[in-house]
């Protein structure tokens, strides 16, 4: 049974403790490549702490055991309205794991599930997810984070966590008004024109992100998103999985390709996995990258 309590630090920062949460490991969740704005911090003496910006707020997620988290920079109301959904704490992952096992009778898949338990697919902001995964193309995580940080500092809004200054993710309108050259100056490289094209299409309403979110046909949603320059199947699938709650998405990057070749040489039936496909994908990604190749 979930128990929620609020408290404040001496500097006035509001905090909320949630006890009795379903299985969650914030270290695995924030360290598996699905989010680029959170990093490990050591501010409050907890075992795991990840601080970052989401939905125009800077927060620190902290954890000492699997059934309890503390969110520094939030109150009970914001937890209920934002962070519970963001962390997918309203989803029964034990049930999903059993469904994956039932559909994929592979000892390797079962091992991936065992080692990856605690990972949850974050429900991130739609626009941020689209833009972030455009930036991720032919890129590594440290550089992706550096580019996103530069974009936020230049075109985002100032946010404060105590006396610390942070920045929100820039709106599509802000990046459209900045223009390709200004975006390029932030070392985005060839991605500058893709970011600009996405910004223009979203800011002008040519692409309606809410409509994509509500589109029940995954292929149609992906087809709409890939009208943006530079968004192909992989980038589009990543954006839909991590920003649009389309957990049937199964992005294939170098790690997933390697895992599929190694563990499923005869292929894997994604249709049987249905809405669990993206979660199985994240388990395989974590297992192959962090467990098999530490």
N, C-alpha and C positions, 0 to 999 in steps of 0.2 A: 504494500500500500504506500503510495507516494505521500511524503510528508514535506511540506514547504515552510521554511522559516526565513524571516528577513533580519538583517542587522546592518549596521553602518560602521565604517572604520573611523578612526580619529580625525582623518582628513576629510571626512564627509562622504566618501565614496560608498554608495549603497551596494549591498550584497544580498544574495539569496542562496540558501542551502537547500538542496533537494535530496532527500533521503528515500530509499526504497525505489530507486529508478530501475528500469529494466537494463539488461546487460549493455554496458558501454565502456569502452576503453578510449579515453581521449587521446592518448599517445598514438595509438594505431590509427585512429580516425583522422587526426590532423597531420600525420606523418606519412600518408600513403598517396600523396600527389593529387588529391581531389580539390584542395584549397590552397591558394597561394598567398593569403594575407595573414596567416597565423604562424607564429614561431614560438619555440620553447622560451619561457621566461622563468626567472626565479625571484619572485617578488614577495610571496606570502608564506613560504616555508612548506608547501605541499609537495607530495611526491611527484606529481605531474602538473605542470601549468603551461597553458598555451594562451598567448595574448594576441589580439588582432582586431581588425575592423570588419564588421558585417552589418548591413542595414543601417548605415550611418551612425554606428555606435562602436566605441572601443570597449571590449570586455576581456576578461581573463577567465578561462575555464580551468578549474583546478580539481584535482581528484587524488584521493588517498586509497580508495577502495572502489571496487566495481559497482557498488550499489549506491554511491553518493557522489555528488558533485557540488562545487561551490562556484557561483558565477559572480565575479567581482565586477561591479559596474552595471548591475541590473537589480531590479526589484521583482517582487512576486508577479505583478501585473505584466511586466515585460517578458518574464519567463513564460507565462501562460500564452501570451500573444505572439511572441517571436521565437524564443530559444527552444522551447519544447518541440516545435515543428522543425526548426533549423537542425537540431540534433537528432531528429527522427525518433524521439522518445515515445511517440504515439504509435510506433510500429512494432509488431510482435516478431522480432528476429529469430526467436527460438522456433516459431512455426515456419518461418521462411527457410531456415536451415534444414528442417525436416523435409520440406517440399523439394528443396534442391537435391537432397540425398535420395529421395524417392524417384526423382526424374533422371538423375545421373548416377548410376550405380558404379562409380569408379572409386577405388581406394585413394587415388590421388586427389580427387575432388573432396572426398571426405577428410583427407589430411589437410587440405587447404582450408576447409571450413574450421577444423579444430584449431589450427594455428592463427587463423584470422578472426576468431571470435572476439567481439567487442567493437569491430569496425561497423560504423553506420554510414549510410550515404547521406551526406549533408544536403539540406534543401537550401541552396544558395540563391542569391538574387539573380534573376534571369539575365538582365543586361550585363552584369558583372561576369557571369559565367560565359556568355557569348564572347565578350571582349577578351577575357582571360585566356580562353582556349584558342582564340585566334593568335594571341601572343605566344602560346605554348608551341606553335609549329616549329619544328626543327630547332628546338631550344632545350636547355636544361633548367631544372627547377631554380637554382640560385639566380640565374640570369632572368628567368621569367619574373621572379619576385622583385628583382631590381628594377626591371622595366615598369612593372605595375606600380611599384612604390614611387617611381619618378612621375608617372602619369597622375597618381593621386595627389602628390605634393604640389604639382603644377596646376592641376585643374579640379581637384576635389575641394570639399569644404573642410575648414578646420574643426577638429573635435578635441575635446580635452578629457583626460583621465587624471584627476587631481591636477597637477601642474604640467603633466606631460602633454605634448602637442601631437596630435595624429591627424589623419586626413581620410575623408570618405572617398569612395570610388567615384570618379567623375561621371556625370550624366552623359548620355548620348548627345544631347544638345551642346554641352560644353566642348566635347571633342569635335563635333561637326563644325562649331564656330572656330575652333583652333586651327583646323585645316591640316592637310597632309604634311606640309613642310614642317610645321611646328611639332607634329607628332613624330615625324622622322628625327627631329633634333634630339629626342629623348632616347635615341639609340634603339628604336624599334625595327630598323632596317626595312626589308621588303614588306614587313607586316604593316607599315604605316598606311599604305593605300587600302589595305583590307580593313583596318580599324576605322579609317575614315568612311569607307563605303558602308560598313555596318552602322556607324554613327548616323550617317545621313538617312539610311533606310529606316532606322528605328525612330530617330528624332522627328522625321516628317510623317511617320505613320504608314509608310509604304510597307513596312513589316510590323505587324502587331504581335508583340511578344505574349500578351495575355491570350490572344487567339491561338497561338501556337501551344501555349500551356494547356489550354482547354481542348485542343484537337485530339479526339480519341484514336485517330489513325496515326500510328507512329510514322509510317512512311510519308504521309502527307506533311506531318510536322517537320520531318527531316528535309523533305523536298523544298519547303518554304524557306527554311533556314539556309539551305545551300544555294539560294539565289544571291546570297552575299558573296562578294568576291573573296576568294581564299578559304571559304568554308566548304570542305569536302565531307565525305561520310564520317571520317574519324573525328574531326573537330566538331562537326555537328552532333554526332552521337555523344561526345563528352559533354557538350553544353546541355543537351537534352537530359542526360542522366543526372548531372550535378546541379542543374539550375531550373529544370522544368518538371522534376519529379517523374520522369519517364524511365522507370526502372527496368523496362524491357530493353533499353539501349544496351548494346554490347560493343563498346569501342575496342578496336584492335590496334594496339601500338606494338612496339618491338617486344615488350615483355609478354604481352598476351599472345602474340604470334609464336613466341618461343614456347610458352606454356602449352598452347594448343598442339604444336608439332610434337612436343615431348610426351604429353599425357593423353592426347586424343588424336593420334595419327589418322584415324578413320573418320574424324570429324565429330562435332557435337551438335545435337539437335536443339537449337535455341528456341524454337517454337514451343517445345515441350516445357521449357523453363518459364516462358511467358514473362510476367512482371518480375520474376526473380532473376532474370538473366543478368541484369546489371549488377546485382549484388553478388552473384556467382563470379562475374567478371572481376569485381574488386577483390574478392577472396583469392582468386587465381593470381591476380597482379601482385598482391601483397606476399603471397606464398612464394611465387617465383623470384621476385626481386629481393625480398628481405629475409626469407627463410632459406631458400635454396642457394641464393647468391649474396650472402651477407657481406 
